[in-house]
Amino acid sequence: MNMMKKMLYCLVIFILLAFLLMDPAHAVDASRAGLLLWFHTLVPTLLPFLILSNLLIALDGVAYLTRFFYPILNRIFGCSRNGCFCVAAGLLCGYPIGAKVAGDLVREKRITLEEGTYLLSFCNNASPAFLIGYCLTDSLKRPDLLFLTLLIVYGTPLLLALFFRHGKNFPDLSTEKKTSGSQVSFKIVDVCMMNGLESILKLGCYIILFSMLARLFTWLPCPSSYVTYGSVGFLEMTNGIALVTTDISLPILQKYLFVLSFLSFGGLSGAVQTESMILDSGLSVITYLKAKLLTTVLVVCLAMIAAIILPNL
């Protein structure tokens, strides 16, 4: 498995190097598009949260933040107090924040590995801001589908979470590791800031590389445009959404199904970003991908059922 993974990485590197050497103008343009997406979207939205979440975990402030919604989330999903923070962060802040928080909590021994695996299966999703602003309003021009889309995209992983739970209640480890007042210093703040900057820089590099790969896929000869759309979205969801929604010949229902599938899966770019966030935590990206694929299939099925019931879709 490791040898195949290494060979795949080498193949991707050779392809990108060939792209840069043989067509530098388009390669740089694709790289610039990925860089702008990172700078204008991810840095202002994710970097502050990355730093603040690191501080909350380091200073043991998660328990104070989650005391209000812990009784509800614990009853529904069986998660611990610290696990509740991962649920809230993953649903509100977008890829790969859910994975980042789950990985940090496991590494800090604030939650068990079993709970981290459980949380990772449904807490790493596209953010509502990205879904509402970029997908529905800017790309599809269908803000009227807001309620239906939110219900399908976020309701499906939450329903699967009830299935994955198997009736378990995860232990609360919040009292096992405390940070005393004497430990609160600018050194902790500096470490948390540097950790956040490292994470956001990783995300930027992955987005640039996958934007270049996505551009290459649009040029490959293919008998069906649907295969091209699916391949690009499978690689990187933002490029896939842009490609699908700009095709004026594609019916709105097909555009909607493509967009929902890309949002639910998150793309291989999102999977690689997720893997970088959970390194050394014991969490498995393979288990995560299985959960995302199952979620994607169910989301598309539910959207097709909704299309039969709702004639205006």
N, C-alpha and C positions, 0 to 999 in steps of 0.2 A: 504493500500500500504506500509506504513512504517513498519507494523508488518510483512508482507511477506518479505520485504527486510531484516529485522532483522533476521528472521528465516533462510533465505538463507545464510546470512553471518555466522550465528552460524553453519549451516551445513558444510560450506566450512572449517571453523576452526576445527571442529571435524574430518573431513576427513584428513586434513593436520596433525593434532596431531596424528591420528591413523597411518598415513604413517610414521611419524618420529619415533614412538614407535615400530611399527611392522617391519619396514624395514629401519633402520637408515642408512645403507650403501648407498642404492640407493637414499634415501631422501637427504642425504648430497651431493651426486654426482649431483643431479638435482639442489640443491641449489647452489653448486659451479659453475655449468654451467651458471646459471642466474647471479651470482655475476661477473663472468668473462666477460659476455656479457655487463653488466653495466659498469664495470671498463674500459674495452678496447675500447668500442664503444661510450657509452653515455657520460661518464665523459669528455673525451677530446673534443667531438664534441658539446655537449649541454651546459656544465657548463659555458664556456666563453660567449656564447651567452645569457644565462640566466642572468648573471651578467651585461653584457653590455646593454641588452634591459631594465633591471631595471633602470640602470643609465640614459639611454636616456629618459625614461618616467618620472623619478623623476626630471631631469634637463630640461624638456621640449625641448629636442633636436630632437624629432621625426619630427617636422615641417621642420627643416633644412635638415634632411635626405631625406624627401619625396618630397621636392619641385620640383625635376626633373621629377619624374614619376607620380606625382599627376594628372597633366592634362590628361594623358592617362587613368589611372586607374579610375579616377572620371568619365570620359566620358563613359567608358565601363561598370563599375560596380556601379557607383553612390556613391562610398564610400567617406568619408571625408578624410582630410589630415592625421589624425592619423590612420584612418582605412586603408589607403594605406600601412602603416608600417606593419599592421597585415597581409595583403595579401602577401607582399614580404617575411615576416618572415615565414609564414605558408607554403609557396610553396618551400622555400629554405632550411629550417632547420629541418623539420621532426617533427613527433609526440613527445611530445604534445605542441610544441612551439606555434603553431597557437592558441591553446586554452589558453595557458598561457598569451600571449600578449592580446588576446581579453578580457580575464577576468581582467587583470590589467588595461586596458584602460577603461573598464566599471566602475570598482571600483574607479578609479581616476577621473571619470566623464570627460574623454577626448573624449569618444564617447557615443552615446545613447545606451540604452539596446536593442532597436530594431536593431540598426546597429550591435551590438555585436552578437545578435542571427543570423543575416544574415551572418556575417563573419565566425562564427563558423561552419556554414553549409558547407563551402567549403575551409576553410583556414587551416584545421588541417589534414595534409597528411604525407605520408612517404617522407623522404628527397631524393633528386636526388642522393646524394652520396651513400645512402643505396641501392637504387634501382639499380644503375649502378654497384657498387662494389660488394655488397653481393649477390643480387638477380640474375642479368644477367651474371656477369662475374664469380663469385666464385661458385654459386649454379647451375644455369642452363647451364653455359658454352655457352651462346648464346649472346655475345655482339653485334652481328649483328642485334638483335631485338631492339636496343636502341631507334631509332627514333620512331618506332611503339609503343613501350611501353610508352615512355614519352608522346606521343600524346594521347594515350588512358587514362593513369592513371591521367594525369593532365588536359587534355582537357575536360574530362567528368565532373568533379566538376566545372570547369569554365563555361561550357555550362549551367549546372544546376543553377549556380549563376545568369546568365542572366534571367533564368526563375523565380528564387526566388525573384529577384529584384522588379518585378512588376512596372518597370518604375520609381522607387523612386530615389531621390537624398538625401542622408543623410546629416544633418547639420554639419557644421564644428565648433567644440567646442574648437579648439586649442587655442583660445585667452581667454578662460574663467578661466584658471588656469595657472599662470606663477610662475617660480622659479627665484627669484632675485639673483644677483651675491653674495649678502651677505649670502645667504643660502647655497651656494656651499661649502661644507666642507667634511672632512674625515668621519664625522658622517654619512652623506648620503651614502658615498661609503661603509662604514661598514654595514649599513643596507641593501644595495643592494646586497652585497656579502653574507651576512647571509641568505637573502631571496633566492638567487640562490642556496646556499648550501642546504637549507631546501628542495627546490624543487627537486634537483638532488638526495638527499637521499630518498625522497618519491618514486621517480621513481625506484630506486634500490630495495627498499623493495617490491614494486609491481611486479617487474620483477622476483625476487627470488621466491615469492609465486606462481606466475602463471607458472613459469618454473616447479615447483614441481607438480602443478595440471596437466600440460601438460604431464609430465612423467607418472603420474597415468593413464591418458587416453590412453596412448599407450599400457598399460597392460590389459585394460578391454577387456573381450571377445566380439568380434563384428563380425557379419556375413559378413561384407564388409569392406575392408581396406579403401574405399572411405569415409565411415562414420567416421573412426578413423582419417583420414587426415583432414576432415572438422572440426571435433570436436577440434582437437589440434590447428589448425589454427584459429578457432573461439575464442579459449581461448587466444592464444598468437601467433602473426604472425611469429616471428622469428623461434620458434620451429616448427611451421607448415610448413614453407618453407623448413627448414632443413630436416624434415621427408619426405616430398613429393619428393624433388629433389634427395634424396639418394636412392630412389626405382628405380632400374635399369629396372624393368619390366614395369614401367609406361611410356606410350608414351609421347613424348615431348609436344604435344599439351595439353594433360591433365595436365601435370606438369605446363605448362604456365598458363592455366586457373586457377588452384589452386593458384598459386603465385599471379596472378593479383587480385584475389578475396580477398586473405589475406591482400595484400597491401592496397587495397581500403577500406576495413572495418577497419583494424587496430587492430582487436581482442578485446575481453573483457578487456584484460589487458590495451590496449590503451584507452578504454572507461573509465575505473576506474582512470587511470592517468589523463585523461581529466577532469573528475569530480573533482579530487583533485585540479586541476589548476583553476577551475572556482567557487570554493566555495565562498559564500557570495557576488557573483557578480550579482545574479539574472538570470544568464544564465542556461538553462535547458539541462541536459545531455540526456534526453529522446528525445527532439527535435533534438539534435546532432545525436543520434543513428538512428533516422528515416532518416535523410539526408544521413548518411553513408550507410545504407542498400539500399536506392534507388541508390546511386552512385555505389555500388558494383554490383547490378543487371545490370545496364547499361554498366558498364565496361566489365562484362563477355559477355554480348550480343554483344558488339562491337568487342571483341576479337574473338568471334566465327564467326562473319561476316568477319573479317580480315583473319581468317584461311581459309575460303572458297575462298576468292579472291587471297590470297598469298599461292601458293602450297608449298613453302619452309618452312613454319612454322611447 
